[in-house]
């Protein structure tokens, strides 16, 4: 059974999500041509130090190895879990997704933004725009009385007319006391299915959308997830509170 946050947890969760949003905002604004993805990771690390929060990605174990970065930095055909390194340099036309998950006062905030490095081809710009809009379509469905499937269906319904690929193997999730909690929130599915949403639940809603096929492949590092056809992908995410009224976006500055 899904357990809503207590009043004390919710107060700390609001603070934690604000901090996560600030780390993401600082990092996204710093990205520029010529930086390596390692440079970007260090910007995020310094922001976390300044804001007295910790990365929940750093050292996270996937069954094979620990994640070495402070945030996930996914460039072009990397869908998620890209690792900052000194070989990958940001170039004009790149699309860079920054996934920031931090812990503050015992609670976890999770958010992602896709940054466009101009000049970006129009199809790629459109992909990012529609992915962000699909995120907000999913958020709008995060209401008391709805079910998880209503969020999934809203996202899929928004994406489907554009013919983009919707990643199947990874999805949104509950978040708050830890980084990944119940329920899983796929970006596709049928309405009126799954767990019923209650006030006090906090959810990480995150469409991961590909310009081409939905199929993915894993790199040798066991973390990095790429599109199988080499086409770009976009990723947008907010942490959202289910309330008795409209959903509250906790990671929106």
Secondary structure by P-SEA (a helix, b strand, c coil): ccccccaaaaaaaaaaaaaaaaaaaaaaaaccccccaaaaaaaaaaaaaaacccccccccccccccccccbbbbccccccbbbbcccccccccbbbbbbbbbccccbbbbbbbbbbcccccaaaaaaaaaaaaaaaaaaaaccccccaaaaaaaaaaaacccbbbbbccbbbbbbcccccccbbbbccccccccccccccccccccccccccccccccccccccccccccbbbbbbbbbbbbccccccccccc
